[in-house]
Amino acid sequence: MAVQILDGEIILSGMVGDDFWGDGFTSGQVIAALAQLGRNADVTIRLNSGGGIATEGAAIHAALAAHKGQVTVIVEGIAASAASLIACAGDVVEMALGSVFMIHDPATITWGTAADHQLAIQMLDSLATSYADTYADKTGDPAATMRALMKAETWMTAQEAVDRKFANRLSSANDNAEPSEPSAFAYAIYAKAPETIVALANAKGWKAPPGATTRPAAAAARTSPPASPAAPPATPVASTPPAAPAAQPANQEQPMADTPNETEIRASATADAQKRIQTILTSEEAQGRGAMAQHLAFNTAHSAEDAIALMKVAPKEAEASEGEADPTAQFLGRKNLASGDGLGAPSGQPGAQDTKARWASVTDKVNKRRAGGR
């Protein structure tokens, strides 16, 4: 579990939401932590997250905003995607030394008919509007401006986040602190992630989900002149941050690099996703495990290699143990995805906890068979 209480502070680190492997922090866990500290207690949240499930981020934001005591959020390392919405719930938001802040549009993967895809579009539009409204409430800028920032996938240094009023101030501990490393996350899935963060993810082996593994090499080569803090552009992008104040500390962050071509990214991501799905569905292990193969291909972010490993140790439909839930029924009950996340990977949909519990034995077998597995 990625929620901890230390010295009266709540530590939120890792993915927003509960993924298949249980590595994320959920709204339920945050609510439980707040209850443990007391409804009226002032609380400090130390946040370090690259993002996750957008709806879980909204639920955690709501829980923090409803807390009776003062909520101070300290961003340590990174608050990106769904985590940036969580940060905005703070009555006071501080940016630690070297931390970064990112907002962008939610995304999902939908499988089904045209009506299914249209429903997903409506859901994503509503979710994006809700996020933009929340950012507008925090910064005082119009929701339309926030929407433009989201569409541009805007990355900000600690000072830029303060300048744009997503945060109230730099952390008072910055003078004597070492920068915190961003939490484990597949940052290469983001179109405009700073090269230093992507390099860190690559060095640490934080792998991107299937369908979003490629970033054009031109990302680091482009730069743009800074914009004036008094009059930010109507549709700002990550490469045009406000000008820094006159007096700068020696360790002031540099503005984020400009962006790769979005069309190229989407085309590459689509090709990778199609290849992954085809690999899973046509594998030898998928024979006799059709429903499970479709679930792994369309409803999870597992790599083709991991999906095939799961199927290899799972019983075929005709061999399921007596009393065990029918995997075909499980799949059909979950195939209509209706939730979005910040990663472009469907998760958090109704029934996810049931499915996770039903497949726990399969996961255990994989962990035992594959040395070094998560």
KAURHU-V719662 format. One record per pair of residues at least 24 apart in sequence whose ideal C-beta (glycine too) atoms are under 10 Angstrom apart, sorted by the first residue. I is the first residue (numbers start at 1). J is the second residue. D is the distance in Angstrom with one decimal. If there is no record, write none. Layout:
i=[I	I]
j=[J	J]
d=[D	D]
//
This chain:
i=[1	1	1	1	2	2	2	2	2	3	3	3	3	3	3	3	4	4	4	5	5	5	5	5	5	6	7	8	8	8	8	8	8	9	9	9	9	9	9	9	9	10	10	10	10	10	10	10	10	10	10	10	11	11	11	11	11	11	12	12	12	12	12	12	12	12	12	12	12	12	12	12	13	13	13	13	13	13	13	13	13	13	13	14	14	14	14	14	14	14	14	15	15	15	15	15	15	15	15	15	15	15	15	15	15	15	15	15	16	16	16	16	16	16	16	16	16	16	16	16	16	16	16	16	16	16	16	16	16	16	16	16	16	17	17	17	17	17	17	17	17	17	17	17	17	17	17	17	17	17	17	18	18	18	18	18	18	18	18	19	19	19	19	19	19	19	19	19	19	19	19	20	20	20	20	20	20	20	20	20	20	20	20	20	20	21	21	21	21	21	21	22	22	22	22	23	23	23	24	24	24	24	24	24	25	25	25	25	25	25	26	26	26	26	26	26	26	27	27	27	27	27	27	27	27	27	27	27	27	28	28	28	28	29	30	30	30	30	30	30	30	30	31	31	31	31	31	31	31	32	33	34	34	34	34	34	34	34	35	35	37	37	38	38	38	39	39	39	39	40	40	40	40	41	41	41	41	42	42	42	42	42	42	42	43	43	43	43	43	43	43	44	44	44	44	44	44	44	44	45	45	45	45	45	45	45	45	45	45	46	46	46	46	46	46	46	46	46	47	47	47	47	47	47	47	47	47	47	47	47	47	47	47	47	47	48	48	48	48	48	48	48	48	48	48	48	48	48	48	48	49	49	49	49	49	49	49	49	49	49	49	49	49	49	49	49	49	50	50	50	50	50	50	50	50	50	50	50	50	50	50	50	50	50	50	50	50	50	50	50	51	51	51	51	51	51	51	51	51	51	51	51	51	51	51	51	51	51	51	51	52	52	52	52	52	52	52	52	52	52	52	52	53	53	53	53	53	53	53	53	53	53	53	53	53	53	53	54	54	54	54	54	54	54	54	54	54	54	54	54	54	54	54	54	54	54	54	55	55	55	55	55	55	55	55	55	55	55	55	55	56	56	56	56	56	56	56	56	57	57	57	57	57	57	57	57	57	57	57	57	57	57	57	58	58	58	58	58	58	58	58	59	59	59	60	60	60	61	61	61	61	61	61	61	61	61	62	62	63	64	64	64	64	65	65	65	65	65	67	72	73	73	74	74	74	74	74	74	75	75	75	75	75	75	75	75	75	76	76	76	76	76	76	76	76	77	77	77	77	77	77	77	78	78	78	78	78	78	78	78	78	78	79	79	79	79	79	79	80	80	80	80	80	80	80	80	80	80	80	81	81	81	81	81	81	81	81	81	81	81	82	82	82	82	82	82	83	83	83	84	84	84	84	84	84	84	84	84	84	85	85	85	85	85	85	87	87	87	87	88	88	88	88	88	88	88	88	89	89	90	90	90	91	92	92	92	93	93	93	93	93	93	93	93	94	94	94	94	94	94	94	94	94	94	94	95	95	95	95	95	95	95	95	95	95	95	95	95	95	95	96	96	96	96	96	96	96	96	96	96	97	97	97	97	97	97	97	97	97	97	97	97	97	97	97	98	98	98	98	98	98	98	98	98	98	98	98	99	99	99	99	99	99	99	99	99	99	99	99	100	100	100	100	100	100	100	100	100	100	100	100	100	101	101	101	101	101	101	101	101	101	101	101	102	102	102	102	102	102	102	102	102	102	102	102	102	102	102	102	103	103	103	103	103	103	103	103	103	103	103	103	103	103	103	103	103	103	104	104	104	104	104	104	104	104	104	104	104	104	104	104	105	105	105	105	105	105	105	105	105	106	106	106	106	106	106	106	106	106	107	107	107	107	107	107	107	107	107	107	108	108	108	108	108	108	108	108	108	108	108	108	108	109	109	109	109	109	109	109	109	109	109	109	109	109	109	109	109	110	110	110	110	110	110	110	111	111	111	111	111	111	111	111	111	112	112	112	112	113	115	116	116	116	116	119	119	119	120	120	120	120	120	120	123	123	123	123	124	125	126	127	127	127	127	128	131	135	135	135	138	138	138	138	138	139	139	139	139	140	141	141	141	141	142	144	144	145	145	145	145	145	147	148	148	148	148	148	149	149	149	149	149	151	151	151	152	152	152	152	152	152	152	152	152	152	153	153	153	153	153	153	153	153	153	154	154	154	154	154	154	154	154	154	155	155	155	155	155	155	155	155	155	155	155	155	155	156	156	156	156	156	156	157	157	157	157	157	157	157	157	158	158	159	159	159	159	159	159	159	159	159	160	160	160	160	160	160	160	160	160	161	162	162	163	163	163	163	163	163	163	164	164	164	164	164	170	170	174	174	175	175	177	179	179	182	185	186	186	186	186	186	187	188	188	188	188	189	189	189	189	189	189	189	189	189	189	190	190	190	190	190	191	191	191	191	191	191	191	191	191	191	191	191	192	192	192	192	192	192	192	192	192	192	192	193	193	193	193	193	194	194	194	194	194	194	194	194	195	195	195	195	195	196	196	196	196	197	207	207	208	208	208	208	208	208	208	209	209	209	209	209	209	209	209	209	209	209	210	210	210	210	210	210	210	210	210	210	210	210	210	210	210	210	210	210	210	211	211	211	211	211	211	211	211	211	211	211	211	211	212	212	212	212	212	212	212	212	212	212	212	213	213	213	213	213	213	214	214	214	214	214	214	214	214	215	215	215	215	216	216	216	216	216	216	216	217	218	218	218	218	218	219	219	219	219	219	219	220	220	220	221	221	221	222	222	222	222	223	223	223	223	223	224	224	224	224	225	226	227	266	269	273	273	273	275	276	276	276	276	276	276	277	277	278	279	279	279	279	279	280	280	280	280	280	280	280	281	283	283	283	283	284	284	284	285	285	285	285	285	285	285	286	287	287	288	288	288	288	288	288	289	289	289	289	289	289	289	290	290	290	290	290	291	291	291	291	291	291	291	291	291	292	292	292	292	292	292	292	292	293	293	294	294	294	294	294	295	295	295	295	295	295	295	295	295	296	296	298	298	298	298	298	299	299	299	299	299	299	299	299	299	299	299	300	300	300	300	300	301	301	301	301	301	301	302	306	306	306	306	309	309	309	309	309	309	310	310	310	310	310	311	311	312	312	312	312	313	313	313	313	313	313	313	313	313	314	314	314	314	314	314	315	315	321	324	324	325	325	325	325	325	327	327	327	327	330	330	330	330	331]
j=[25	26	29	32	26	29	48	49	183	28	29	30	31	32	33	60	29	33	46	32	33	34	36	37	43	46	44	37	38	41	42	43	44	33	37	43	44	45	46	72	74	34	36	37	43	44	45	46	47	64	71	73	44	45	46	47	48	76	45	46	47	48	49	60	64	73	76	79	83	86	87	183	46	47	48	49	76	77	83	180	182	183	184	48	49	50	52	83	183	184	185	49	50	51	52	53	56	81	82	83	183	184	185	186	341	342	343	347	47	49	50	51	52	53	54	55	56	57	58	59	60	79	80	81	82	83	84	85	86	341	342	343	348	49	51	52	53	54	55	56	57	59	60	82	339	341	342	343	347	348	352	52	53	56	347	348	352	353	356	52	53	209	300	301	341	343	345	347	348	352	356	296	299	300	301	302	306	310	347	352	355	356	359	363	374	302	356	363	367	373	374	356	360	363	374	52	184	374	49	52	53	56	347	348	49	52	56	60	83	86	52	53	56	59	60	348	353	53	55	56	57	58	59	60	61	62	63	64	86	56	59	60	63	60	56	59	60	61	63	64	67	86	59	60	62	63	64	66	67	63	63	63	64	66	67	68	69	71	63	67	67	69	67	68	69	66	67	68	69	67	68	69	70	67	68	69	70	67	68	69	70	71	72	91	67	69	70	71	72	73	90	70	71	72	73	74	90	92	94	71	72	73	74	75	86	87	89	90	93	72	73	74	75	76	77	94	96	180	73	74	75	76	77	78	79	83	84	86	87	89	90	93	96	99	183	74	75	76	77	78	79	83	96	99	180	181	182	183	184	185	75	76	77	78	79	80	81	82	83	84	86	87	182	183	184	185	342	77	78	79	80	81	82	83	100	102	182	183	184	185	186	187	189	190	193	197	201	206	342	343	78	79	80	81	82	83	84	85	86	102	104	106	185	186	187	189	190	341	342	343	80	81	82	83	86	185	341	342	343	345	347	348	81	82	106	108	339	340	341	342	343	345	346	347	348	349	352	81	82	85	105	106	107	108	123	124	127	128	130	131	339	340	341	342	343	347	348	82	106	123	127	130	338	339	340	341	342	347	348	349	82	85	86	339	341	342	347	348	81	82	83	84	85	86	87	88	89	106	127	131	134	341	342	82	85	86	106	127	130	131	134	85	86	348	85	86	89	85	86	87	88	89	90	130	131	134	89	134	89	88	89	90	91	89	90	91	134	137	91	168	167	168	99	167	171	172	173	180	99	100	101	158	161	166	167	171	180	171	173	177	179	180	181	182	183	179	180	181	182	183	185	197	102	155	180	181	182	183	185	187	193	197	103	156	161	166	167	182	104	153	155	182	183	185	187	190	193	197	342	105	106	107	131	153	185	189	190	341	342	343	106	131	340	341	342	343	183	185	342	131	134	135	138	150	154	156	161	166	342	130	131	134	135	138	342	138	161	166	167	131	134	135	137	138	139	166	167	134	138	138	167	168	168	167	168	169	138	161	162	165	166	167	168	169	158	161	162	167	168	169	170	171	172	173	174	156	157	158	159	160	161	162	166	167	168	169	170	171	174	253	158	170	171	172	173	174	177	178	179	180	158	170	171	173	174	175	176	177	178	179	180	249	251	252	253	157	158	174	177	178	179	180	181	182	196	251	253	156	157	158	161	167	170	171	174	179	180	182	253	155	156	157	158	160	161	182	193	194	196	197	253	256	154	155	156	157	158	160	161	162	164	166	167	149	150	153	154	155	156	161	187	190	192	193	194	197	238	256	342	131	132	135	146	147	149	150	151	152	153	154	155	156	161	164	166	238	342	128	131	149	150	151	152	153	154	155	190	191	192	238	342	131	132	147	150	151	152	153	340	342	130	131	150	339	340	341	342	343	344	189	212	269	340	341	342	343	344	345	346	337	338	339	340	341	342	343	344	345	346	347	348	349	209	211	273	277	298	299	300	301	337	340	341	343	344	345	346	347	298	335	336	337	338	340	346	277	294	297	298	299	335	336	337	346	298	335	336	337	336	336	335	336	337	338	336	337	338	336	337	338	339	340	346	337	338	339	340	340	340	340	339	340	341	342	340	342	164	165	166	164	165	166	167	168	164	165	166	167	165	165	166	232	236	234	234	235	232	233	234	235	236	235	233	234	235	236	237	232	235	236	237	238	235	237	262	191	192	235	236	237	238	239	240	259	262	190	191	192	193	237	238	259	262	265	192	236	237	238	239	240	241	256	259	190	192	193	194	197	237	238	239	241	255	256	257	259	238	241	242	253	255	256	194	241	244	252	253	254	255	256	252	253	241	242	244	245	248	249	252	253	255	226	229	238	241	242	244	253	255	256	241	242	245	229	232	241	242	243	244	245	229	232	236	241	242	249	252	249	251	249	251	251	251	253	206	343	212	213	301	343	345	215	212	213	214	215	213	214	215	265	269	301	342	343	344	345	215	265	342	343	344	215	216	219	238	259	260	261	262	264	265	266	269	219	237	238	239	256	257	258	259	260	262	265	219	238	256	257	260	219	220	238	253	254	255	256	257	219	220	221	256	257	220	254	256	257	256	303	306	269	272	301	303	343	344	345	269	272	273	276	300	301	302	303	343	344	345	269	272	273	274	275	276	277	279	280	297	300	301	302	303	304	305	306	307	345	268	269	270	271	272	273	274	275	276	277	301	344	345	265	266	268	269	270	272	273	301	343	344	345	268	269	272	273	276	303	260	264	265	267	268	269	271	272	260	264	265	268	259	260	261	262	264	265	268	260	258	259	260	261	264	257	258	259	260	261	265	257	258	260	257	258	260	257	258	259	260	254	255	256	257	258	255	257	258	259	255	255	255	344	344	297	344	345	304	301	302	303	304	305	307	304	307	304	303	304	305	307	308	304	305	306	307	308	310	311	307	307	308	311	312	308	311	312	309	310	311	312	313	314	316	311	311	316	314	315	316	317	318	319	314	315	316	317	319	327	328	316	317	327	328	331	317	326	327	328	329	330	331	332	335	316	317	327	328	330	331	359	362	327	331	327	328	331	332	335	327	328	330	331	332	334	335	355	359	331	359	331	334	335	337	346	330	331	334	335	337	345	346	347	349	352	355	345	346	347	352	355	341	343	344	345	346	347	345	366	370	373	374	362	365	366	369	370	373	359	362	363	365	366	362	366	362	365	366	369	361	362	363	364	365	366	368	369	370	359	361	362	363	365	366	361	362	361	358	361	354	355	357	358	359	355	358	359	362	354	355	358	359	355]
d=[7.0	8.7	6.2	10.0	8.8	7.9	9.7	8.5	8.5	9.4	4.2	6.2	9.9	7.8	5.4	10.0	9.8	8.3	9.2	9.8	5.6	9.8	6.4	6.9	9.4	8.5	9.1	6.7	9.9	7.9	8.9	7.5	7.3	9.9	9.1	7.4	4.4	7.3	5.8	9.1	8.5	7.4	9.1	7.3	6.1	7.2	5.1	7.2	9.0	9.3	9.5	9.7	9.6	8.1	5.0	8.4	8.2	9.0	6.1	7.0	5.0	7.3	6.4	8.0	10.0	9.1	9.8	9.6	7.9	7.2	9.9	9.2	7.9	7.8	4.7	6.6	8.4	8.2	9.9	9.8	10.0	4.9	8.7	8.0	6.3	8.5	8.2	9.7	5.5	6.7	8.0	6.8	7.4	7.4	4.2	8.0	9.1	10.0	8.9	9.0	8.3	8.4	6.9	9.7	9.6	9.7	8.6	9.4	9.7	5.6	8.7	6.0	3.1	5.8	8.2	9.6	5.3	4.9	9.8	9.6	7.0	9.9	9.5	7.5	4.1	5.5	9.9	8.7	6.9	8.4	7.4	9.6	9.7	10.0	9.3	4.3	3.3	8.7	7.9	3.7	7.7	9.1	9.0	7.4	9.6	7.0	9.2	9.6	6.3	5.5	9.5	9.0	8.2	7.7	8.1	7.6	7.6	7.7	7.9	7.6	8.3	10.0	8.9	7.7	9.8	9.7	8.8	6.3	9.1	9.4	9.2	9.7	9.6	6.0	7.9	7.3	9.7	9.7	7.9	8.6	8.9	6.4	8.3	7.7	9.7	9.8	9.2	7.6	9.4	9.5	5.4	7.8	9.9	9.4	9.6	9.8	8.3	7.5	8.7	5.7	7.7	7.7	9.1	9.7	7.9	8.6	8.6	8.0	9.9	9.6	9.6	8.9	6.2	8.3	8.0	9.1	9.9	9.7	8.9	5.7	8.7	8.6	3.7	4.8	9.0	7.9	5.9	9.8	9.8	9.5	8.6	9.6	9.2	9.1	9.4	8.4	5.1	9.8	5.5	7.3	9.8	8.6	8.7	8.5	9.7	5.0	9.5	9.4	9.5	9.9	9.5	6.5	7.6	9.0	5.6	9.6	8.9	9.0	9.9	9.9	9.1	8.1	9.7	8.9	7.5	9.7	7.4	5.3	7.5	8.7	4.6	5.2	9.9	8.5	8.3	4.7	9.1	9.2	9.5	4.3	4.4	7.8	7.5	9.1	6.7	5.9	7.6	5.7	7.3	9.4	9.7	9.2	8.0	4.7	7.8	6.5	9.2	9.2	9.3	6.5	7.0	4.6	7.0	9.3	7.8	8.3	8.2	6.8	9.5	9.5	8.1	5.1	8.4	5.5	9.5	9.8	8.7	9.1	5.7	6.9	5.4	6.8	8.4	8.6	5.5	6.2	9.4	6.2	5.8	9.9	8.8	9.3	9.7	9.2	9.2	9.4	7.5	4.7	3.9	6.2	7.7	8.2	8.9	8.2	6.3	8.4	6.8	4.4	9.7	9.6	9.2	9.8	8.2	6.8	6.4	7.1	8.2	7.6	3.6	9.0	7.5	9.1	8.7	5.7	9.8	7.4	10.0	8.7	5.7	8.8	5.0	7.0	9.3	6.9	9.8	8.6	6.3	6.2	7.9	2.9	7.7	6.0	9.2	8.3	8.9	8.6	8.6	8.6	8.8	9.0	8.7	8.7	4.7	2.7	4.9	5.5	7.9	9.6	9.9	7.9	8.6	9.9	6.9	9.8	9.2	9.1	8.3	8.0	4.1	6.4	9.5	7.0	5.0	7.3	9.8	8.6	6.3	6.1	6.8	9.4	8.0	8.8	9.4	6.2	9.2	9.8	7.1	8.0	4.2	7.1	8.0	8.9	9.2	5.3	4.4	9.7	9.7	7.5	5.1	7.9	9.4	4.2	8.4	8.5	9.8	8.8	5.6	8.8	9.1	7.3	7.9	5.0	5.1	5.2	8.9	9.8	8.6	8.4	8.6	9.3	7.2	9.7	9.7	5.3	6.8	7.5	9.9	9.3	5.7	9.3	6.5	9.9	9.2	9.0	8.0	9.5	8.7	5.9	7.4	2.9	6.6	8.1	4.6	5.6	9.7	9.9	9.8	9.1	9.8	8.3	9.8	8.7	7.1	7.8	6.3	9.0	9.7	7.6	6.6	7.5	7.9	10.0	9.6	9.6	8.0	5.0	7.5	5.0	5.5	8.7	6.6	4.5	9.8	9.8	9.3	6.7	7.9	9.7	8.0	9.2	3.6	7.2	9.3	4.7	9.2	9.1	9.0	9.6	9.2	9.3	8.5	9.5	8.7	9.6	6.0	9.8	8.6	9.7	4.7	8.2	6.5	7.6	7.7	9.3	6.9	8.4	9.0	8.3	9.9	9.3	8.9	4.1	9.1	9.1	8.8	7.9	4.2	5.8	4.3	5.8	9.8	9.7	7.5	9.6	8.5	9.0	4.1	6.8	7.8	8.5	9.8	7.5	9.4	9.7	8.4	8.7	8.9	9.7	8.0	9.6	8.0	8.3	9.8	7.8	8.0	7.4	8.3	9.2	7.7	9.5	8.2	9.5	9.7	9.3	9.3	9.8	7.9	8.3	3.3	7.3	8.1	8.8	9.9	7.1	4.6	8.8	9.0	9.5	8.3	8.7	9.7	8.0	9.7	9.7	9.7	9.3	8.9	7.2	9.0	9.1	5.9	6.0	7.7	9.2	9.1	8.6	8.7	7.2	7.3	9.3	5.8	6.4	7.8	4.2	8.5	6.7	9.1	8.5	8.6	8.8	8.4	8.0	8.8	8.9	5.2	7.7	8.0	8.1	8.7	9.3	6.9	4.2	5.2	8.1	8.9	10.0	9.0	6.5	6.8	5.8	6.8	4.4	7.5	8.7	9.0	8.9	8.3	3.5	7.7	9.1	5.3	6.2	8.7	4.7	8.9	7.6	5.5	6.3	8.4	9.6	7.0	7.9	4.5	10.0	7.1	6.6	6.7	9.8	7.4	5.8	7.0	7.6	6.8	7.8	4.2	8.5	9.3	5.1	7.4	4.9	7.8	9.1	6.6	10.0	8.6	8.4	7.0	8.7	8.7	8.3	2.8	6.8	8.8	9.2	10.0	7.8	6.6	9.6	8.1	5.0	8.0	9.0	9.1	8.2	9.5	7.5	6.7	8.4	8.7	6.1	6.5	6.2	7.2	8.8	7.9	7.4	9.2	7.1	9.6	7.3	7.9	7.6	8.6	7.5	4.5	8.0	7.5	7.6	4.0	9.3	8.6	5.8	7.0	9.8	9.9	7.1	6.7	4.7	7.0	9.4	9.6	7.3	8.2	7.9	9.4	9.7	8.3	8.8	9.5	7.5	8.9	6.4	7.5	9.9	5.7	5.2	9.8	9.0	7.8	5.6	8.8	8.4	9.9	9.8	7.9	10.0	9.6	9.4	9.3	8.5	5.5	7.8	8.0	4.0	7.3	9.0	7.2	8.1	8.3	9.8	7.1	8.3	9.5	8.7	5.1	5.9	9.4	7.6	9.3	8.7	9.4	7.0	8.7	9.6	4.3	6.6	5.9	9.1	8.9	9.5	9.2	9.9	6.5	7.0	7.1	6.9	3.9	8.3	9.5	6.4	8.9	6.9	4.2	6.4	9.7	9.0	6.8	7.8	5.3	8.9	9.9	9.5	9.8	7.6	7.4	9.7	7.0	8.6	9.9	8.8	7.0	9.6	9.4	9.7	6.5	6.5	5.0	9.8	8.8	10.0	8.6	5.5	8.9	9.6	7.6	9.2	8.1	8.5	4.2	7.8	6.2	8.3	6.7	8.4	9.1	6.6	6.0	7.9	9.4	9.6	8.6	5.9	7.7	9.0	8.0	9.0	6.8	9.4	6.8	7.5	9.3	7.6	9.1	9.1	6.3	7.4	5.9	5.2	9.9	9.2	8.9	5.2	9.5	9.8	8.6	9.5	9.5	9.7	7.2	9.7	7.0	6.2	9.0	9.8	6.2	4.1	6.0	9.7	6.1	7.4	9.9	8.3	9.9	9.4	8.2	9.1	7.9	9.2	6.9	8.0	7.6	9.2	8.7	7.0	4.1	6.7	8.4	9.5	8.3	5.9	8.1	8.7	8.1	9.2	9.5	9.6	8.0	7.1	6.9	4.2	6.4	9.0	9.4	7.7	9.4	6.5	5.4	4.7	8.7	8.5	6.8	7.2	8.4	10.0	8.0	6.8	6.6	4.8	9.4	9.5	8.8	8.4	9.8	8.3	5.9	7.1	6.2	8.8	9.7	4.6	9.3	9.1	9.1	4.1	8.5	9.2	7.5	6.7	9.5	9.2	8.8	7.0	9.3	7.4	9.2	8.1	3.6	7.2	6.7	6.8	8.9	6.1	8.5	8.7	6.2	7.8	8.4	9.0	6.4	6.3	9.3	9.9	9.6	9.1	4.5	6.5	8.6	7.9	7.0	7.9	9.7	9.6	9.6	5.6	8.8	7.4	4.3	8.5	8.0	8.3	9.0	7.5	8.4	8.2	6.9	8.5	9.8	7.7	7.9	8.0	9.2	9.8	8.3	9.1	9.3	9.1	7.8	8.4	9.0	7.9	9.7	9.4	7.5	6.5	7.9	5.5	7.6	9.6	8.7	9.6	8.2	9.6	9.4	6.0	6.8	8.6	8.3	9.3	9.1	8.9	9.8	7.4	8.9	8.3	9.8	6.4	6.1	8.8	6.0	9.4	4.9	8.6	9.2	7.1	8.6	5.5	8.7	7.4	7.8	7.9	4.5	7.1	9.0	9.2	8.3	10.0	9.0	9.3	9.9	8.9	8.5	9.0	9.8	9.3	9.9	5.4	6.0	6.5	4.4	9.8	9.7	6.3	9.3	9.7	9.8	9.1	9.7	7.2	9.8	9.5	9.1	9.1	9.3	9.1	10.0	9.9	9.9	9.7	9.2	9.1	8.9	3.7	8.2	7.7	6.5	7.5	5.0	9.5	6.4	6.3	10.0	8.3	3.8	8.2	9.0	8.9	9.1	9.2	6.6	7.3	5.4	6.6	9.6	9.3	8.7	8.5	9.3	5.3	7.4	8.7	4.9	3.0	8.1	8.6	6.0	8.4	8.2	7.0	7.9	8.4	9.8	8.7	4.9	9.8	7.0	7.7	8.9	7.6	5.7	8.1	8.3	8.0	5.7	9.7	9.3	9.2	9.7	8.7	7.4	9.6	4.4	7.1	8.8	6.6	6.2	9.5	7.1	8.6	9.4	3.9	6.2	9.8	5.4	6.8	7.9	8.2	9.2	9.3	5.8	7.5	8.9	6.3	7.5	6.7	4.2	9.2	9.5	5.3	8.6	9.1	8.2	8.3	9.6	6.9	3.6	7.3	8.5	10.0	8.2	10.0	7.0	6.0	8.6	9.6	5.8	9.9	10.0	6.6	10.0	10.0	7.4	9.6	8.7	9.9	8.0	9.6	8.9	7.1	5.0	9.7	8.3	8.5	9.7	8.8	9.3	4.0	8.7	8.3	7.8	5.3	9.6	9.8	4.8	6.8	9.9	8.1	9.6	8.1	5.1	7.2	9.1	8.4	9.2	9.0	8.3	8.5	3.9	4.9	9.2	8.5	9.7	6.2	9.2	7.9	9.8	8.9	3.5	6.2	6.8	7.8	6.1	8.2	5.6	6.7	9.6	7.4	9.9	9.4	7.3	8.8	7.5	8.5	6.8	8.2	4.7	4.0	8.1	7.0	3.9	7.5	9.4	9.0	8.1	5.1	8.7	8.5	7.2	8.5	8.6	9.8	9.1	9.8	9.3	5.7	9.4	7.5	7.6	9.7	7.1	4.8	9.8	7.1	8.1	7.8	8.9	9.7	9.9	8.9	9.4	7.2	7.9	7.7	9.9	7.8	6.1	7.5	7.1	9.4	6.0	8.3	7.8	8.7	8.2	7.6	8.0	7.9	10.0	9.6	9.4	7.3	8.7	3.8	8.2	7.4	9.6	7.9	8.8	8.7	9.3	9.9	9.5	5.6	7.6	6.4	8.6	8.0	5.8	7.5	8.6	5.7	8.7	9.9	9.9	9.2	8.5	8.5	9.3	6.3	9.5	9.4	4.3	6.0	9.0	6.4	9.6	8.0	8.8	4.9	9.9	8.0	9.1	9.7	8.8	9.3	7.9	9.0	8.5	9.1	9.7	5.2	9.5	9.7	8.3	8.7	9.9	8.1	6.0	6.4	8.5	9.1]
//
